[in-house]
Amino acid sequence: MLESRSPITVRYAETDMMGIVYHGNYLPWFEVGRTTLLKECGLPYKDLEAQGYRLPVIELGTKFFKPALYDDTVTVITRLKERPLLRIHLEYEVRRGEELLVTGFTTHAFINMTGEPVRPPAFFTETMRALFK
């Protein structure tokens, strides 16, 4: 299993008039976690794009337990539990300290620049194989 932690300070613009994070703002935080995890694995998303690959979200889910508030420091914990083959399934937790606020997941597929489904590039597959020994 691979895991990454991304700290985020809640900005005022991410909240509603009650100072509570708007539910749609958790998805960009998942993206921060996802791109951080890939970068930490030696697979920056920027490099995948430069080589002609995209990873669109094909499925996602979230469950909300408690709200994040303006100026909170939260941590997005991103986990890749299984070596990806054709799709990548990531799980997320958003925590304020030890307090669980939100869980979620995203599933991604590889496509080329014209939007056609493709197999992951060899460098991606080889890196994941090495990380999941």
N, C-alpha and C positions, 0 to 999 in steps of 0.2 A: 504494500500500500504506500502511496506517495501522499504527502501532506504539505500544505503551505499555509502560512498565516499572514494576513494582510491587515494592518491596523488602518482604521478610517476614523476621522473626526467628522461628526455630523455637521454639515453646513446648514445655515439658516435656509438657504434656497431649497434644501431637500425636505423641508418640513411644511406642515400646514399651519393654519393660524393658531392651533393649540400647541405648536412646538413638537408635534409628533411626525416622524418620518413617514412621508407618503409611500404607500405600499409599492408603487411602481419603481421607486428609487432603490429597492433592494436588488433589482436585476443588474443595473450597472455595477453594483458592488460585487455581484457574482462574477461579472466580467473581470473586474480587478483581480479577484481571487484566481480565476482561470488563467489569465495571462501571466500572473505572477508565478503560478505553479509551472506553467510551460517554460517560462524563462529560467526558473530555478533548475529545471531538468535539462537545460541546455538547448531548448527548442523555442526560442522567442517567436511569438506569433508573427512579428514583422518579417522574420526569415521565411516562415511558411508562405506568407503572402508574396514575398519577393520571388519565390520559386513557383508561383502559380497556383497555390492552394488556398482554399477558404474553408472555414469550419462553421457553417451556419447552425443555429439552434434548430433542432427538429422536434424536441419535446422539452417541456419544463414543468416544474411544479414547485409550489411554496406552501409552507405552513407557518402561520404567525402565532406566537405565544404571548409575547409582550412587546410593546413599542420601544423603538429607539427614539431618543429625544435630542433636541437641539443641543449641540456642544458635547454630546456623549462621545467617548472614544470607544469604538466597537472593533472587534476583530472578526474578519471573515476567515473562517477555516475552510479550506478547500481540500477535498480528498478524491484521489483517483484510486479506487480499491482494486480494480482488475486491469491487467494489461489490455489496452485497447487493440482491437483487430480492425474492423471496418468502421466502427463508431466509438466515440468517446463518451463515457458516462461519468459525470462529476457530481459529487455531493457537497453541500455547503452547510455550514452553521454560522450564524451571526450571534456573537456573544458580547455582552457588556461585562467584562471581568469573567466570572464563572457562570453568570446568569445567561441561560439560553433564551434568545429572542426570536429567532427565525431559523427554520431549516428549509432546504430546497435542493433541487437537482436540475441539471441540464444534460441533454444528450445532443451530441453533434455528429455530423457526417462530413466526410471530405468531399469537396466539389472542386472542379477546375474553374478557370476564369470565365467560362461560358455557362457555368451553372450545372454541368453534368456531373453525376456522382462518379468518383474515382477511388481507387485504393490509396491508402496513405503512402507518402513517399518513403523510399527505402531508408533514408536517414532517420525518419521518425520511427519507423518500425524497429530498426536496429537499436536506437537509443532506448526505446521502451522495453525491448527484450533485455537489454543490459540492466535496466533499473528494476525489473521484476524478476530477477534471478531467485 
